[in-house]
Amino acid sequence: MKSKGYVSDLMNKSAAELGNDLVAAKKELFNLRFQNATNQLDNTARIKEVRKNIARIQTIITQKQRAAN
């Protein structure tokens, strides 16, 4: 599965890198939603994939914060 490799990559990143990834993913989601609203988006499944990636990043950030405490 691709998601396992993605999650393992996220686990190796620092908190600052995760924050940057989260901002980039949220910007991408905004752009995808905008394209979808204007009927320019070809692959609508990408929206779901990006949403899940955002959730994965937020989960890893939370896990790292709990481990630090």
Secondary structure, 3 states (H helix, E strand, C coil): CHHHHHHHHHHCCCHHHHHHHHHHHHHHHHHHHHHHHCCCCCCCHHHHHHHHHHHHHHHHHHHHHHHHC
